[in-house]
Amino acid sequence: MIKYFAWAAFNEIKQKEIVKESAKTVTIKTGLCGNHRESKISEDRGYFDTWQQAKDFIISYWNAEVSRIEARASRTRDNRREAEGMQEPPA
């Protein structure tokens, strides 16, 4: 069977031949003699039934990255404002 492998870090979607599938893993064909088992989904990679599901996964990954960066930028601005408001203690 064919699954769509999405790798968000590289904005990449490839078709891969799946030999076996369970609820949490897939076994992929790796050349003439071997197979390799992988998790179906991780933080930035996953196997999907359709190309659109793979694309949606990649978009979701980058949306989460943007949210994390925006939250960190907000905390950084707050820390800068706090630092700017610091006053020397009385002697």
LUMBA-748988 format. One line per field, with one value per residue (C-alpha): residue number from 1; residue in three letters; x, y, z. Coordinates in steps of 0.001 Angstrom, whole numbers, plus 500000, padded with zeros to 6 digits. Layout:
! residues N
pos <- [NUM; ...]
code <- [ALA; ...]
c1 <- [X; ...]
c2 <- [Y; ...]
c3 <- [Z; ...]
END
This chain:
! residues 91
pos <- [1; 2; 3; 4; 5; 6; 7; 8; 9; 10; 11; 12; 13; 14; 15; 16; 17; 18; 19; 20; 21; 22; 23; 24; 25; 26; 27; 28; 29; 30; 31; 32; 33; 34; 35; 36; 37; 38; 39; 40; 41; 42; 43; 44; 45; 46; 47; 48; 49; 50; 51; 52; 53; 54; 55; 56; 57; 58; 59; 60; 61; 62; 63; 64; 65; 66; 67; 68; 69; 70; 71; 72; 73; 74; 75; 76; 77; 78; 79; 80; 81; 82; 83; 84; 85; 86; 87; 88; 89; 90; 91]
code <- [MET; ILE; LYS; TYR; PHE; ALA; TRP; ALA; ALA; PHE; ASN; GLU; ILE; LYS; GLN; LYS; GLU; ILE; VAL; LYS; GLU; SER; ALA; LYS; THR; VAL; THR; ILE; LYS; THR; GLY; LEU; CYS; GLY; ASN; HIS; ARG; GLU; SER; LYS; ILE; SER; GLU; ASP; ARG; GLY; TYR; PHE; ASP; THR; TRP; GLN; GLN; ALA; LYS; ASP; PHE; ILE; ILE; SER; TYR; TRP; ASN; ALA; GLU; VAL; SER; ARG; ILE; GLU; ALA; ARG; ALA; SER; ARG; THR; ARG; ASP; ASN; ARG; ARG; GLU; ALA; GLU; GLY; MET; GLN; GLU; PRO; PRO; ALA]
c1 <- [500000; 501097; 501116; 502105; 505112; 505179; 508350; 507473; 511034; 511756; 508247; 508394; 505727; 506712; 504881; 506257; 505434; 504114; 504527; 502625; 500645; 499543; 497793; 501081; 503676; 504288; 506800; 508351; 510216; 513911; 515514; 515607; 516019; 514868; 512081; 512175; 509565; 508802; 506273; 503269; 503536; 506080; 506491; 507534; 506933; 504004; 502395; 498994; 496413; 496038; 498303; 495927; 496217; 500011; 499864; 497486; 499928; 502807; 500723; 499673; 503319; 504325; 501287; 502406; 505971; 504660; 502590; 505624; 507776; 505100; 504692; 508457; 508662; 505892; 507717; 510939; 509226; 507775; 511240; 512710; 509995; 510654; 514378; 513753; 511661; 514393; 515649; 518763; 517987; 518511; 521902]
c2 <- [500000; 503597; 506290; 509926; 510745; 514375; 515896; 519390; 520545; 520268; 521032; 517652; 515107; 511768; 508593; 505566; 501913; 500540; 496824; 496699; 499148; 499161; 501791; 503539; 502348; 501660; 499267; 500631; 498773; 499695; 498258; 494709; 492806; 494846; 496640; 499418; 500227; 503851; 505752; 506847; 510358; 512489; 516193; 517006; 513786; 511559; 509025; 509822; 508249; 511324; 514047; 516692; 515212; 515363; 518988; 519905; 518309; 520438; 523620; 522756; 522211; 525654; 527313; 525857; 527115; 530624; 530527; 529442; 532182; 534835; 533731; 533869; 537305; 538529; 537238; 538825; 542211; 541940; 541196; 544160; 546508; 545212; 545849; 549337; 550123; 549089; 551793; 551942; 551182; 554023; 554084]
c3 <- [500000; 499433; 502129; 501928; 504093; 505246; 506655; 507837; 508548; 504808; 503441; 501764; 500842; 499285; 498470; 500316; 500002; 503283; 503943; 507239; 509369; 513004; 515080; 515939; 513415; 509753; 508239; 505072; 502370; 502375; 499283; 498039; 501289; 504230; 505980; 508548; 511217; 512113; 514200; 512172; 513532; 515348; 515954; 512386; 510394; 509635; 507302; 505831; 503541; 501310; 499995; 501416; 504940; 504607; 503464; 506318; 508790; 507459; 507630; 511182; 512146; 510854; 512476; 515817; 515192; 514488; 517702; 519748; 518239; 518820; 522458; 522991; 521352; 523656; 526750; 525499; 525025; 528537; 529966; 528087; 529417; 532929; 532484; 531123; 534207; 536636; 538974; 541040; 544677; 547193; 548841]
END
